[in-house]
Amino acid sequence: MNDLSHLKGTTVLVTGANGFIGSHLVDSLLSLDCNVHCLVRNSSNLRWLSSSKIQFHYVDLADPDFKIPNLPSIGFVFHCAGLTKARNRDEYFDINSRVCTTLYEQCFAYKESIKGIVHLSSLAAAGPGKDGVLVDEATTLNPITFYGQSKKAGEEVALKYSASLPVKVIRPPVVYGPREENLYTFFKLVKKGWGLQIGRSSKKLSLIYVADLVRAMMEVCDPRFSQKKTYFVTDGETYSWQEVAKTAADKMNVSIKALKIPESILVPIAIFFETLAIFSAKPALFDRQRMIDIRQSCWTASSENFFRDFDFTPQFKLTTGLACTLDWYVQQKWL
């Protein structure tokens, strides 16, 4: 296991620091005595970033002319910012792709001091698996939604700059853990005794607990290791949504019944939420793009290359990861 000595005491720049993954990353960097600089908007909710050691820089990445802070040096950059929900294709591409060009272009000013840049992408950039086959780094990318296409475009920018900057791309699947708010909705249903099932067939997925993902992100930027540019990182297992629901139900000591939702009603539900969003400042909670994702039978990936190249072993399988997650939800009175 990597001792993370390459990060200890260094100056680190983090985008998306106030988000679910970014905030956990910041916690881990602080534990390594890093000098952590976070790019956040004036309107950002900083509830998970309470340490007085964090240095905030109020930068709106949506501004085409945004500037990163003028620092004496930067050792590492973690680009975690991105949109998972948007009103249209252009919004996804603006933040998930255009921002990358603006950010990495400015990194050239720190080229002599930067030892590693981690670009957080997504399994969505590769697209779903077919016939139960795990996607891996050799799989031809075939994103099926605006989100996935924009993440692929962001990767292409990152890899273009990797010719001159030490950029590594990490593609996680579904990430869960304390502070996560999307999968949390699924667990609320389980708490009420329902295991959600979309369509008739069982749908498979890969998962990773947030602490394992953060550790992978910190290890992948070690300049002493592999020169490969792109990696999938999962917990090494494949699950069905029924397994996830059953594991959560066992932890919460509840019995569950299958709540079966026919795929045929997803379109009208999506249109309903899209219509509501017209009168809101926020994107729809559920739309036809998200519906495309949900209909897929296999969102699974292989992490064998990362495990081998970095001698990496996930510390959290589903049972232990969900136990930590659900305990946190209870402590925070979310459940």
C-alpha positions in Angstrom: 0.0 0.0 0.0 1.2 3.5 -0.9 2.3 5.5 2.1 1.2 8.7 0.4 4.5 10.3 1.3 4.5 12.1 -2.0 1.6 14.3 -0.8 2.6 15.0 2.8 3.1 18.7 3.5 2.6 19.7 -0.1 0.5 22.6 -1.5 -2.7 21.2 -3.1 -5.4 22.9 -5.2 -8.9 21.3 -5.2 -11.9 22.1 -7.3 -15.3 20.9 -6.2 -14.1 20.8 -2.7 -17.5 21.5 -1.1 -19.1 18.5 -2.9 -19.5 14.9 -1.6 -16.2 13.5 -2.9 -14.3 16.7 -2.8 -15.0 17.3 0.9 -13.8 13.8 1.8 -10.7 14.4 -0.3 -10.0 17.6 1.6 -10.3 15.8 4.9 -7.7 13.3 3.9 -5.3 15.9 2.5 -5.5 17.8 5.8 -4.7 14.6 7.6 -1.4 14.6 5.6 -0.6 18.2 6.7 -1.2 19.4 3.1 -1.6 23.1 2.5 -5.1 22.9 1.0 -6.4 25.6 -1.4 -10.1 25.1 -2.4 -11.9 26.8 -5.3 -15.5 27.5 -4.3 -18.3 29.8 -5.4 -19.5 32.6 -3.2 -22.8 30.7 -2.9 -21.2 27.3 -2.1 -22.4 25.5 1.0 -19.3 24.9 3.0 -20.9 22.7 5.7 -18.4 19.9 5.3 -15.4 22.2 5.1 -15.1 23.4 8.7 -11.3 23.3 9.3 -9.6 26.6 9.8 -6.6 25.2 7.9 -8.4 25.3 4.6 -7.7 28.3 2.4 -10.7 29.3 0.3 -10.6 31.1 -3.0 -13.9 32.3 -4.3 -13.9 31.4 -8.0 -16.9 30.7 -10.2 -15.9 28.0 -12.7 -18.9 29.0 -14.8 -17.1 32.3 -15.6 -15.2 31.6 -18.9 -12.4 33.9 -17.6 -12.0 32.4 -14.1 -8.5 32.6 -12.6 -6.9 30.1 -10.2 -5.2 31.7 -7.2 -1.8 33.3 -7.6 0.3 30.9 -5.4 4.1 30.6 -5.0 3.8 27.0 -6.1 1.3 24.1 -6.5 2.4 20.5 -5.9 -0.8 18.7 -6.8 -4.2 19.5 -8.4 -7.4 17.5 -7.9 -10.1 18.5 -10.3 -13.3 17.2 -8.7 -15.8 19.9 -9.9 -18.5 18.9 -12.4 -22.2 18.9 -13.1 -24.2 15.7 -12.6 -27.5 17.5 -13.3 -28.1 20.2 -15.8 -30.9 21.7 -17.9 -29.4 20.9 -21.3 -26.4 19.6 -23.2 -24.7 22.9 -23.3 -24.6 23.3 -19.6 -23.0 19.9 -19.1 -20.3 20.6 -21.7 -19.6 24.1 -20.4 -18.7 22.8 -16.9 -17.5 19.3 -17.6 -15.4 20.1 -20.6 -14.8 23.8 -21.2 -13.7 24.4 -17.6 -11.0 21.8 -18.0 -9.3 23.7 -20.8 -9.4 26.9 -18.8 -8.0 25.2 -15.7 -5.3 23.1 -17.2 -4.1 26.0 -19.4 -3.4 27.9 -16.2 -1.6 25.0 -14.7 1.2 25.6 -17.1 2.3 28.6 -15.0 3.0 26.0 -12.2 4.5 23.4 -14.5 7.8 23.2 -12.7 6.2 22.6 -9.3 3.2 20.4 -10.2 4.0 16.7 -9.6 0.5 15.4 -10.2 -3.0 16.3 -11.5 -6.0 14.0 -10.9 -9.0 14.5 -13.2 -12.1 13.0 -11.7 -14.2 11.5 -14.5 -16.9 8.8 -14.4 -17.9 5.4 -15.7 -20.5 7.3 -17.6 -17.8 8.5 -19.9 -17.3 5.0 -21.1 -20.9 4.0 -21.1 -22.6 0.8 -19.8 -21.4 -2.7 -20.3 -23.0 -5.2 -22.6 -24.1 -8.7 -22.0 -22.6 -8.6 -18.5 -19.1 -7.9 -19.6 -17.1 -5.4 -17.4 -15.8 -2.4 -19.2 -12.1 -1.6 -18.8 -9.5 0.8 -20.1 -9.4 -1.0 -23.5 -13.2 -0.6 -24.0 -14.2 1.8 -26.8 -15.9 4.8 -25.1 -19.6 4.9 -25.9 -21.3 7.4 -23.5 -25.1 7.4 -23.9 -26.2 10.6 -22.1 -25.3 14.3 -22.2 -23.5 13.8 -18.9 -21.5 10.9 -20.1 -20.6 12.6 -23.3 -19.5 15.8 -21.5 -17.3 13.7 -19.1 -15.7 12.0 -22.1 -15.1 15.4 -23.6 -13.5 16.5 -20.3 -11.3 13.5 -20.4 -10.2 14.3 -23.9 -9.1 17.8 -22.7 -7.2 16.3 -19.8 -5.4 13.7 -21.9 -4.5 16.4 -24.4 -2.8 18.3 -21.6 -1.2 15.2 -20.3 1.4 15.4 -23.0 2.9 18.3 -21.0 1.4 18.0 -17.5 1.3 15.0 -15.2 -2.4 14.3 -15.6 -4.2 11.1 -14.5 -7.8 10.3 -15.2 -9.9 8.3 -12.6 -13.3 6.8 -13.6 -15.4 5.7 -10.6 -18.8 4.0 -10.8 -21.5 4.8 -8.3 -19.8 6.3 -5.2 -21.5 6.1 -1.8 -20.7 7.1 1.7 -21.4 9.7 4.4 -22.6 13.1 2.9 -23.9 11.5 -0.3 -27.4 12.7 -1.2 -28.5 11.0 -4.4 -28.2 7.3 -3.4 -29.5 8.4 0.0 -33.0 8.6 -1.6 -32.8 4.9 -2.4 -31.9 4.1 1.3 -34.9 6.2 2.5 -37.2 3.8 0.6 -35.4 0.8 2.1 -35.9 2.2 5.5 -39.7 2.4 4.7 -39.6 -1.3 3.7 -39.3 -0.9 -0.1 -36.6 -2.3 -2.5 -36.9 -0.3 -5.7 -36.8 -2.3 -8.9 -36.9 -0.6 -12.3 -38.2 -3.0 -15.0 -38.4 -6.7 -14.9 -34.7 -7.7 -15.3 -32.1 -7.4 -12.6 -29.7 -4.5 -13.2 -26.0 -4.9 -12.3 -23.7 -2.2 -11.1 -20.2 -1.5 -9.7 -19.7 0.6 -6.5 -17.0 2.2 -4.5 -17.0 3.6 -1.0 -15.9 7.2 -0.9 -12.9 6.6 1.4 -11.5 4.0 -1.1 -12.0 6.4 -4.0 -10.2 9.2 -2.2 -7.3 7.0 -1.4 -7.2 5.8 -5.0 -7.1 9.4 -6.2 -4.3 10.2 -3.8 -2.3 7.2 -4.9 -2.7 7.6 -8.6 -0.9 10.9 -8.6 2.3 9.4 -7.1 5.0 10.2 -9.7 6.9 7.1 -8.7 4.2 4.8 -10.1 2.6 3.9 -13.4 2.7 6.3 -16.3 -0.6 5.1 -17.6 -3.1 7.9 -18.0 -6.5 6.4 -17.3 -7.9 4.0 -14.7 -11.3 2.6 -13.5 -11.6 2.3 -9.7 -14.3 0.2 -8.1 -14.4 -2.0 -5.0 -13.7 -5.0 -7.2 -17.2 -6.6 -7.0 -20.4 -6.5 -9.0 -23.8 -6.1 -7.4 -27.4 -6.1 -8.2 -29.7 -3.4 -6.9 -31.6 -6.1 -5.0 -28.3 -7.0 -3.2 -27.7 -3.4 -2.3 -31.3 -3.1 -0.9 -31.1 -6.3 1.0 -27.7 -5.4 2.6 -29.1 -2.0 3.6 -32.3 -3.6 5.0 -30.3 -6.1 7.0 -28.3 -3.3 8.5 -31.4 -1.3 9.4 -33.3 -4.4 10.6 -36.2 -4.0 8.3 -38.0 -6.3 5.9 -38.4 -5.1 2.4 -40.8 -5.8 -0.5 -40.0 -5.2 -4.1 -41.4 -1.9 -5.4 -41.5 -2.6 -9.1 -41.6 0.4 -11.5 -42.4 -0.5 -15.1 -40.0 1.2 -17.5 -42.9 2.3 -19.6 -43.9 5.0 -17.1 -40.4 6.5 -16.8 -41.0 8.8 -19.7 -44.1 10.5 -18.4 -42.5 10.8 -14.9 -39.4 12.4 -16.5 -41.5 14.8 -18.5 -43.5 15.8 -15.3 -40.3 16.7 -13.5 -38.9 18.5 -16.5 -42.0 20.6 -16.6 -41.7 21.4 -12.9 -38.1 22.5 -13.5 -39.2 25.2 -15.9 -40.5 27.1 -12.9 -37.4 26.4 -10.8 -33.9 27.7 -10.6 -32.6 24.1 -10.4 -32.5 21.3 -12.9 -35.1 18.5 -12.8 -34.5 15.9 -10.1 -35.3 13.3 -12.7 -35.3 13.8 -16.5 -35.2 11.8 -19.7 -31.4 11.8 -19.6 -31.4 10.2 -16.2 -34.0 7.7 -17.5 -31.6 6.5 -20.2 -29.0 5.7 -17.4 -31.6 3.8 -15.3 -32.8 1.7 -18.2 -29.4 0.1 -18.7 -28.9 -3.4 -17.4 -25.1 -3.2 -16.6 -23.1 -0.3 -15.2 -20.0 -2.3 -14.3 -16.3 -1.9 -14.7 -13.1 -3.7 -14.0 -10.4 -2.2 -11.7 -7.8 -5.0 -12.2 -5.3 -2.6 -13.9 -5.4 -0.1 -11.0 -5.3 -2.9 -8.4 -2.2 -4.4 -10.1 -0.3 -1.2 -10.9 -0.7 0.4 -7.5 -0.9 -2.7 -5.3 -4.3 -1.4 -4.3 -6.8 -3.3 -2.2 -10.2 -1.6 -1.3 -10.8 -1.5 2.4 -14.6 -1.3 2.1 -16.8 -3.9 0.6 -20.6 -3.4 0.4 -21.4 -4.6 3.9 -18.8 -2.5 5.7 -19.2 0.5 3.5 -23.0 0.5 3.9 -22.7 0.1 7.6 -20.6 3.2 7.9 -22.8 5.1 5.5 -26.1 4.2 7.2 -24.7 4.8 10.7 -23.7 8.3 9.6 -27.2 9.0 8.1 -28.7 8.0 11.5 -26.2 10.2 13.4 -27.1 13.1 11.2 -30.8 12.3 11.6 -31.2 11.8 7.9 -32.7 8.4 8.6 
